[in-house]
């Protein structure tokens, strides 16, 4: 059996470090300009995987939670929004996409 460990506080801290706080528009992050196209893809994948692990843990452990049960992808998004924050997650993914277009012309 493979051990799956979630790290929501780490992912939230990394997102704030990279793109700034979603609560304070004056707090900016370090940016993503130094990332390669592969690095940006890996970053996006890691956040998607973290969300998937959150939904897996909820369904596997059959724990009581405020996250509504859902078939499909809704539980993945809700888990990430609770862990990291919806506005911060949206800001991160938007910045990943914009950086890839601006820096790498993809």
C-alpha positions in Angstrom: 0.0 0.0 0.0 1.3 3.4 -1.0 1.2 6.0 1.7 -0.4 9.3 0.6 0.3 12.3 2.6 -1.3 15.7 2.1 0.5 19.0 2.9 -2.1 21.7 2.6 -0.2 24.3 4.7 2.9 23.8 2.6 1.0 24.2 -0.6 -0.7 27.4 0.7 2.7 28.8 1.8 4.3 28.1 -1.5 1.4 29.6 -3.5 1.6 32.8 -1.4 5.4 32.9 -1.8 5.1 32.6 -5.6 2.1 34.9 -6.3 1.4 36.8 -3.1 -1.6 36.9 -0.9 -5.0 36.8 -2.3 -6.3 38.9 0.6 -3.8 41.7 0.2 -3.4 43.0 -3.4 -0.2 44.9 -2.4 1.6 41.8 -1.3 3.2 40.3 -4.4 5.1 37.1 -4.7 8.4 36.4 -6.2 6.7 35.5 -9.6 7.1 32.6 -11.9 9.3 34.2 -14.6 12.3 32.0 -13.7 10.3 28.8 -14.2 10.8 26.7 -17.4 7.7 25.6 -19.3 8.3 22.1 -17.8 8.6 23.7 -14.3 5.3 25.5 -14.7 3.6 22.3 -15.8 5.1 20.4 -12.9 3.9 23.2 -10.5 0.3 23.0 -11.9 0.3 19.2 -11.7 1.5 19.2 -8.1 -1.5 21.4 -7.0 -3.9 19.2 -9.0 -2.5 16.1 -7.4 -2.7 17.6 -4.0 -6.4 18.3 -4.6 -6.9 14.8 -5.8 -5.3 13.4 -2.7 -7.6 15.5 -0.5 -10.7 14.0 -2.2 -9.1 10.5 -2.0 -8.5 10.8 1.7 -12.1 11.9 2.4 -13.6 9.1 0.4 -11.1 6.4 1.7 -11.4 7.2 5.4 -15.1 7.8 5.2 -14.6 10.7 7.7 -17.2 13.2 8.6 -16.4 16.4 6.9 -17.8 19.7 5.8 -16.9 18.8 2.2 -20.0 17.6 0.5 -19.8 14.1 -1.1 -19.8 14.4 -4.8 -19.2 12.1 -7.7 -17.0 13.7 -10.3 -14.5 16.5 -9.8 -16.4 18.8 -7.5 -14.9 17.4 -4.3 -11.4 17.9 -5.7 -12.0 21.6 -6.1 -13.8 22.0 -2.8 -11.0 20.3 -0.9 -8.4 22.6 -2.5 -10.5 25.7 -1.9 -10.7 24.8 1.8 -7.0 23.9 2.1 -5.5 26.7 0.1 -8.3 29.2 -0.6 -10.3 29.7 -3.8 -9.0 33.1 -4.6 -5.3 32.1 -4.0 -5.7 29.0 -6.1 -7.3 30.9 -8.9 -4.6 33.5 -8.8 -1.9 30.8 -8.9 -3.3 29.0 -11.9 -4.0 32.3 -13.7 -0.4 33.4 -13.1 1.0 30.0 -14.3 -1.0 30.4 -17.6 0.0 34.0 -18.1 3.6 33.4 -17.4 3.8 30.5 -19.8 2.2 32.6 -22.5 4.4 35.7 -21.8 7.8 34.0 -21.1 7.6 30.9 -23.2 5.2 32.0 -26.0 3.3 28.8 -25.7 
